[in-house]
Amino acid sequence: MMKIDKIIATFFLFSLIVAMSLPVQATAEVESFDVEAASRNAVTRSDHEVVAGYYDNAAVETQAKAQEQEHLLEQYEDKSYLYGREAQDMLAHTYALARKYEKETQANTREAALHRQMASQLEENDPTSLTPSGSLQKLSTIFDLH
């Protein structure tokens, strides 16, 4: 009887560990999008739209982080007496993070706009010339704009 309890407990513990590891693996797969490779290999309009969407999502995330830091900054400024000697350090650190996230948001927004521009230029080009050399020439012209 004691062995069965140990087997059941071991099985339950093993199942719990496996179940907890599944969401982590799924998250890692989603975050493994290589934007640099996708950006370099973007040839079609839809490729550029995917990369632009990635940068749009990144801009939204970094904007949310910047707003969170701005909120913390207000809290530290309004109630600096709660934080004692660390208040100035916390203010400076939070301010720096907020600026960093704002710059990242602007950079992500610019990248998204650039890829949308490339996508629209691919669309404007003559769709009947689908030869590989014509496509490469168009891409080199587009990337010269980058």
Buried (B, 14 or more C-beta within 10 A) or exposed (E): EEEEEEEEEEEEEEEEEEEEEEEEEEEEEEEEEEEEEBBEEBEEBEBBBBBBEBBBEBBEBBBEBBBBBBEBBEBBEEEBEEBEEEBEEBBEBBBEBBEBBBEBBEBBBEBBEBBBBBBEBBEEBEEEEEEEEEBEEBBEEBEEEE
